[in-house]
Amino acid sequence: MDDMFKVFSAAMRGVMGPGWWSTWPLSTRHAVGDVCSVVEGQLLSAGTLGSLGVPTPTLDSPYRDMLTYDSAGSVVVTLKASGVTGPLFQALVEVDAGAHLSFSRGRSVFAAFAGLRQSALAQPRTLATPLVELYFQRRWDPDWVAVTHILSAQAATVLIAANGGAEAELRLEAGAQPVGVGDLAGQVRLARSRAIGLDWLAGADSTPFCRVVRLRKSWLGRIDADFAPRQKVKGLAPSDIPVRVLREVAEQPDDVVETLDGPAGIFSPPDASG
């Protein structure tokens, strides 16, 4: 399963770009303001900014979008309407609607997300001051990250081939008819599969992607060398933070807080061999 995580993360990096994390396990739900520790490329919950006294006003996009992906055209999707059949369909009978997916390469990814919507912290740069205050109070671990953006999906389907020649049949819910590949997100059941390494069919809201920030390691190293706030027997109150530090944080928050690149940056792209 760890291998599937690496395959999925590397594939989605090519779609989402740097800075976006692929949630794993895929069933994990994140929210803006979550505090997480990073363990082997995964975001594990450590609390919330709200519980630490940091407000997280959030902006929700009014738009819902659809995203479909397959690894460089290595997945062939054949849609099936109710009332028709064909030689590819062994599990789906004539009255069923659905699709047949054929994977020409191992480690190929098919993903469909419906109803994607972004929620984001209204002003992420303003996190610099409260995170520094928490750090001086010894209430913020230097390895923690804070979730600033999420992409939620109303429905999702992810299939990953274990090797070349893998295939799957997806059966749509009764009454549904496939108009496009995006219709395979969430409203399907796996009717038959061969050599599929992972299948995930989510019919409820999920959060497949998010962005996180942390205090810059280089900045923390300088602060620790100059002031050693973590060495105090008791945490300092915010008013005890040196004035020049507070001024720097307010004037140059991007020098203090950084967006942490997603885990795919440390993984190799999916193997193109069969």
C-alpha distance (Angstrom), angle and dihedral (degrees) to the residues before:
residue distance angle dihedral
M1 . . .
D2 3.80 . .
D3 3.81 87.6 .
M4 3.81 90.4 53.2
F5 3.80 89.1 53.1
K6 3.78 91.0 54.5
V7 3.80 92.1 47.2
F8 3.81 93.5 48.7
S9 3.81 94.6 44.6
A10 3.80 93.4 48.9
A11 3.80 91.1 47.8
M12 3.79 94.7 48.9
R13 3.81 92.0 47.6
G14 3.78 87.4 67.6
V15 3.81 89.2 55.0
M16 3.81 104.1 37.7
G17 3.79 99.7 31.2
P18 3.83 130.0 -142.0
G19 3.77 119.1 -26.7
W20 3.80 97.2 34.8
W21 3.79 118.8 109.1
S22 3.78 123.5 -150.9
T23 3.79 108.6 -134.5
W24 3.79 114.3 -122.0
P25 2.94 130.4 -137.5
L26 3.77 85.8 35.0
S27 3.80 90.4 -133.7
T28 3.83 90.9 63.1
R29 3.80 115.3 114.0
H30 3.78 121.8 -150.0
A31 3.81 131.0 -174.1
V32 3.78 133.7 -161.9
G33 3.79 106.4 -88.5
D34 3.79 96.7 32.6
V35 3.80 115.5 142.7
C36 3.80 114.4 -143.9
S37 3.76 142.3 176.9
V38 3.80 117.9 -137.8
V39 3.80 114.4 -125.7
E40 3.82 118.1 175.9
G41 3.79 92.0 -29.3
Q42 3.80 95.3 -46.1
L43 3.80 127.3 112.3
L44 3.80 110.5 -129.1
S45 3.78 119.0 -169.0
A46 3.81 116.3 -106.5
G47 3.81 98.9 165.7
T48 3.79 137.4 -76.2
L49 3.78 137.0 -72.9
G50 3.80 87.9 -123.4
S51 3.79 91.4 60.4
L52 3.81 87.7 53.4
G53 3.80 91.6 53.0
V54 3.82 96.7 -103.1
P55 3.83 114.3 131.8
T56 3.81 116.4 -134.6
P57 3.82 110.5 -162.6
T58 3.78 105.7 -169.5
L59 3.79 133.4 -154.4
D60 3.82 116.2 -150.2
S61 3.77 118.6 -158.3
P62 3.82 113.4 -123.8
Y63 3.80 90.1 -143.9
R64 3.79 130.7 89.8
D65 3.80 119.1 -158.3
M66 3.79 139.4 -177.3
L67 3.80 128.5 -129.8
T68 3.80 128.2 -170.7
Y69 3.79 125.4 178.0
D70 3.77 139.2 177.7
S71 3.79 126.6 176.1
A72 3.82 106.0 -91.7
G73 3.79 93.3 -45.9
S74 3.81 93.3 -54.2
V75 3.82 93.3 130.2
V76 3.80 120.2 74.0
V77 3.80 114.0 -158.8
T78 3.80 120.2 -161.7
L79 3.78 113.7 -171.2
K80 3.80 121.1 -148.4
A81 3.79 125.8 -158.2
S82 3.78 123.0 -154.8
G83 3.80 111.7 -90.2
V84 3.79 96.7 34.3
T85 3.78 133.2 81.5
G86 3.79 140.7 -178.6
P87 3.81 144.0 -175.5
L88 3.82 93.7 -87.6
F89 3.78 92.8 63.0
Q90 3.79 114.9 81.6
A91 3.79 101.1 151.4
L92 3.81 100.0 31.9
V93 3.78 113.3 79.0
E94 3.78 126.1 -152.9
V95 3.81 95.9 -87.0
D96 3.82 92.6 51.2
A97 3.78 124.4 94.9
G98 3.77 119.7 -153.7
A99 3.77 143.3 94.0
H100 3.79 145.7 -85.9
L101 3.81 118.3 -134.6
S102 3.79 122.4 -161.7
F103 3.82 121.5 -168.6
S104 3.80 116.4 -155.6
R105 3.81 94.4 -171.8
G106 3.76 136.4 41.2
R107 3.81 116.9 -109.9
S108 3.80 90.4 26.1
V109 3.79 115.4 150.3
F110 3.79 129.3 -143.8
A111 3.79 114.3 -171.7
A112 3.80 132.3 170.9
F113 3.80 123.9 -179.1
A114 3.81 122.7 -176.2
G115 3.78 128.0 -167.3
L116 3.80 95.5 18.6
R117 3.80 113.3 -176.3
Q118 3.80 131.6 174.4
S119 3.78 124.0 -134.3
A120 3.78 117.1 -174.4
L121 3.76 141.7 177.3
A122 3.79 105.7 -98.2
Q123 3.82 94.6 -128.6
P124 3.82 111.8 10.4
R125 3.81 93.4 177.8
T126 3.81 90.1 65.1
L127 3.80 89.7 68.7
A128 3.80 90.3 79.3
T129 3.81 96.2 80.9
P130 3.84 99.1 45.8
L131 3.82 92.1 44.0
V132 3.80 90.8 52.1
E133 3.79 90.6 47.9
L134 3.80 90.3 51.0
Y135 3.80 90.5 47.7
F136 3.82 92.2 53.1
Q137 3.82 88.1 48.0
R138 3.81 88.8 52.7
R139 3.80 89.8 -120.6
W140 3.81 95.7 113.5
D141 3.79 121.5 68.4
P142 3.82 112.0 -140.5
D143 3.81 89.9 -131.2
W144 3.81 95.5 54.4
V145 3.78 123.4 106.5
A146 3.81 130.7 -160.3
V147 3.81 123.9 -138.5
T148 3.82 110.1 -124.2
H149 3.83 101.8 167.4
I150 3.78 135.6 25.6
L151 3.78 134.2 -175.9
S152 3.79 109.6 -149.4
A153 3.79 123.5 -165.2
Q154 3.79 127.3 -154.9
A155 3.81 89.7 -149.8
A156 3.79 136.6 1.9
T157 3.80 143.1 -177.8
V158 3.80 124.8 -166.0
L159 3.81 125.8 178.8
I160 3.82 125.6 176.1
A161 3.79 122.6 -169.0
A162 3.79 118.3 -130.8
N163 3.80 90.8 -155.3
G164 3.78 143.1 -13.8
G165 3.80 115.6 -63.3
A166 3.78 93.4 36.5
E167 3.79 116.0 148.2
A168 3.77 141.1 179.4
E169 3.78 139.6 -170.8
L170 3.79 118.1 -145.4
R171 3.80 121.3 -161.0
L172 3.81 116.8 -152.2
E173 3.75 121.3 -138.0
A174 3.79 115.4 -88.1
G175 3.78 112.0 -75.8
A176 3.81 95.6 16.1
Q177 3.79 120.5 120.1
P178 3.83 123.5 -162.3
V179 3.78 111.6 -119.9
G180 3.79 95.3 165.3
V181 3.80 141.7 -4.0
G182 3.79 90.0 -91.7
D183 3.80 89.2 66.6
L184 3.80 87.5 72.2
A185 3.80 90.8 73.2
G186 3.75 112.0 112.8
Q187 3.79 101.9 -35.7
V188 3.82 93.7 88.1
R189 3.78 141.1 85.2
L190 3.78 126.1 -146.7
A191 3.81 104.9 -110.4
R192 3.79 98.7 173.9
S193 3.79 137.4 -5.0
R194 3.77 141.6 177.4
A195 3.81 125.7 -166.1
I196 3.80 93.1 -8.1
G197 3.80 109.3 153.7
L198 3.79 96.1 -166.8
D199 3.78 136.7 9.0
W200 3.79 123.6 -176.7
L201 3.79 121.1 176.9
A202 3.80 114.1 -179.7
G203 3.77 120.3 -174.3
A204 3.81 96.7 173.9
D205 3.80 132.4 61.6
S206 3.79 112.3 -63.0
T207 3.79 133.6 174.3
P208 3.81 105.6 -137.0
F209 3.82 95.7 167.1
C210 3.80 137.8 35.0
R211 3.80 143.4 161.0
V212 3.80 125.3 -133.2
V213 3.81 138.5 -168.6
R214 3.78 133.4 -156.2
L215 3.79 139.8 179.7
R216 3.80 108.1 -83.9
K217 3.79 112.7 -102.0
S218 3.80 91.6 -140.7
W219 3.80 91.4 53.0
L220 3.80 92.4 46.8
G221 3.79 90.3 50.3
R222 3.80 91.1 55.6
I223 3.82 93.0 45.0
D224 3.80 92.0 48.5
A225 3.81 91.0 49.7
D226 3.81 93.4 48.6
F227 3.81 102.5 37.4
A228 3.84 108.4 7.9
P229 3.83 92.9 -147.6
R230 3.81 91.0 171.7
Q231 3.80 91.2 57.4
K232 3.81 95.4 63.8
V233 3.77 117.3 110.9
K234 3.78 87.8 -135.5
G235 3.79 127.5 26.3
L236 3.77 117.7 -102.0
A237 3.79 120.4 -115.3
P238 3.82 115.4 -116.6
S239 3.81 90.2 -104.4
D240 3.82 89.3 60.9
I241 3.79 93.4 62.1
P242 3.81 108.1 110.7
V243 3.79 111.6 -97.1
R244 3.78 93.9 -127.0
V245 3.80 90.1 54.7
L246 3.80 92.0 52.5
R247 3.80 89.9 47.4
E248 3.80 91.7 51.6
V249 3.79 92.1 48.3
A250 3.80 92.3 50.1
E251 3.80 95.6 44.7
Q252 3.82 99.9 37.9
P253 3.82 108.7 25.9
D254 3.82 92.0 155.8
D255 3.81 88.3 63.2
V256 3.80 89.0 56.2
V257 3.81 105.1 38.4
E258 3.79 126.8 39.9
T259 3.79 137.2 -174.3
L260 3.78 107.1 -113.5
D261 3.78 114.7 -133.8
G262 3.78 117.1 -118.7
P263 3.82 123.3 -98.4
A264 3.81 93.3 -101.4
G265 3.78 88.0 77.4
I266 3.81 88.8 75.2
F267 3.79 95.7 42.7
S268 3.77 127.9 80.9
P269 3.82 118.8 -119.8
P270 3.81 116.1 -93.9
D271 3.79 113.8 -76.5
A272 3.78 109.7 -97.5
S273 3.80 93.4 -152.1
G274 3.75 123.4 99.7
